[in-house]
Amino acid sequence: MKWVNTNALHNLLNTLIAIICGGALAGFDWTMFGVTDRTALQISGAIALAKIIINAVRDGPRGMVAPPPAEEK
C-alpha cells in the first residue's frame, strides 16, 4: 500500500496534540466542552498512538529503528 502524504497527517496530528494538551492554548477552559485533564491526556495519547501505528504500517518495524537516509545535496 502506498501512502500519499503522511507528513501532512503527522503535522495535523501534532497540532491536535498541542491544542488538546493545552500547550498552545494553556488559558483555554476545555471543561465547558466536557473535556477534563484526564480526558485530554487520553485523547492526546490516542492520537500519539495513531502516529506510531501509521509509522509502523508505512515503514515497518525495521524502518522505524533504521538510521535516516543520507541527506541529498
C-alpha positions in Angstrom: 0.0 0.0 0.0 1.4 3.4 -0.9 0.9 6.3 1.4 0.3 9.7 -0.2 1.5 12.2 2.3 1.9 11.0 5.8 4.0 14.1 6.8 0.9 16.3 6.4 -1.1 13.9 8.5 1.7 13.8 11.2 1.7 17.6 11.2 -2.0 17.7 11.7 -1.9 15.2 14.5 0.9 17.1 16.2 -1.2 20.3 16.0 -4.2 18.5 17.6 -2.0 17.1 20.4 -0.6 20.6 21.1 -4.1 22.1 21.2 -5.7 19.4 23.3 -2.9 19.2 25.8 -3.1 22.9 26.3 0.5 23.7 25.5 -0.7 26.1 22.7 -3.9 27.2 24.5 -3.0 26.9 28.2 -5.6 29.5 29.2 -8.5 27.9 27.3 -11.1 26.2 29.5 -11.9 22.8 27.9 -14.2 21.8 30.8 -17.1 23.7 29.1 -16.9 21.0 26.4 -16.8 18.2 29.0 -13.1 17.6 28.5 -11.3 17.1 31.8 -7.5 16.9 32.2 -7.7 13.2 32.2 -9.8 13.0 29.1 -7.4 15.4 27.3 -4.5 13.2 28.2 -6.3 10.1 26.9 -7.2 11.8 23.6 -3.7 13.1 23.0 -2.3 9.6 23.9 -4.6 8.0 21.4 -3.5 10.5 18.7 0.2 9.7 19.5 -0.6 6.0 19.3 -2.2 6.6 15.9 1.0 8.3 14.8 3.1 5.3 15.8 0.7 2.9 14.1 0.9 5.0 10.9 4.7 4.7 11.0 4.6 1.0 11.7 2.3 0.4 8.7 4.2 2.8 6.4 7.8 1.9 7.2 7.5 -1.4 9.1 9.2 -2.1 12.4 12.6 -2.2 10.9 12.1 1.1 9.2 11.1 2.7 12.4 14.5 2.0 14.0 16.7 2.3 11.0 19.0 5.3 10.6 17.6 8.0 8.4 18.7 8.1 4.8 21.6 10.3 3.8 20.8 13.9 3.1 20.5 14.9 -0.6 22.7 17.7 -1.7 
